[in-house]
Amino acid sequence: MLGMVGPFAVKLATSSLDGVGAGTGSIYAVSTVGSVIGTLFLGFYLFPQVGSREIFMGLGIALLILAVGVTFFERKRISLMIALPPVSVLTVIGVMLLPRIADSAHHVSGKDSHRIQFERESLYGWVRVIDKPAENFRLLTVDASTIGAATISHGENVLTYQKIVDILPALTPQINRALLIGQGAGHMAMTLKKYGIVTDTLEIDPAVAEAASRYFGFTPSGKTIIGDARYEIRKLTGKYDLVILDVFTGGSEPVHLLTVETMSQLRFLLSDRGVLALNFVAFLEDGKNKALASVAKTLAQVFPHQQVFISEPDTEFNDFIFLAAHQAIEYDNGVIPAEQHNWLKARRISIDQSLGTVLTDTIHWKCCKYANPSSTGV
């Protein structure tokens, strides 16, 4: 309907055919300038500061006010008896619907079993903290993906794939310093903290970082960095004994963090006996998934040794944990407790790397093509 404004404005602005060209050019020139300013203002300020729901409601209210103004200033052309009734009806309907629209985000499928504790629209997705009291779960979600989950009663992490963090100190002795890329709810950093490991965290979304601190009890043991990983890791100094890359969010993997160039940057940050732990979400397909094969093949370009573990062995859509290092990764070393050894042994899988493509900053579309699942998340 807003698209009708331009042609109608041209009609109002021209009294004869001789002025159509000039009138049309002037109106669409102003429209173009307004579009440029509006796009920049919307993308760089309004969305991160206000949010899309508030923008739409504000736009609707502004249009109603503008309609009232038009009926007044154009009363010589259009009788108030004709223009005022439809504007009044629309205004009344809008005022009646406004409270329901403003509160619509707080209702989840009409079920009382879901309680939204926190919600924030950021540049990277719709971040929510959702409580399920009946199941004793608290979830941290970004759009349709769950990136953090804990029990409400004790705050214990319930994401299966993150249990490997408890094993890493035994699997890789003498870990003193770690880097977690993709902080999420912060559970992995807090697990490492129990072992006396200082962990720097890197999270792109400030809304996620706020939710982790307020609702999941995350307290950093090292530096907390907010920003894009490819940019921020260039500025890091010193060596890490462990780097965890866990950046699945919003239903897909940010593929610029899975390329050879990224892996080389992370390898530079690792100590000589350091280990990279990478979480990747995909379908198993009997170990022949092309996205999995591409990640494995890309890692092999930088690290001579790697092991792959599946989070839920009987599930097709899954989290896959890659461990990569310059030395052999052994879990049959007699140091790891029997329970943890059996956990790893039951989840170790083999991937046919020949099916994959080495991902680079210029060649990564195949990973995008095969890694974006239709599922609602893990």
Secondary structure, 3 states (H helix, E strand, C coil): CHHHHHHHHHHHHCCCHHHHHHHHHHHHHHHHHHHHHHHHHHHHHHHHHCCHHHHHHHHHHHHHHHHHHHHHHCCCCCCHHHHHHHHHHHHHHHHHHHHHHHCHHHCCCCCCCCEEEEEEEECCEEEEEEEEHHHCEEEEEECCEEEEEEECCCCCECCHHHHHHHHHHHHCCCCCEEEEECCCCCHHHHHHHHCCCEEEEEECCHHHHHHHHHHCCCCCCCCEEECCHHHHHHHCCCCEEEEEECCCECCECCHHHCCHHHHHHHHHHEEEEEEEEEEEEEECHHHCCHHHHHHHHHHHHHCCEEEEEECCCCCCEEEEEEEEECCCCCCCCCCCCHHHHHHHHHHEECCCHHHCCCCCCCCCHHHHHHHCCCCCCC
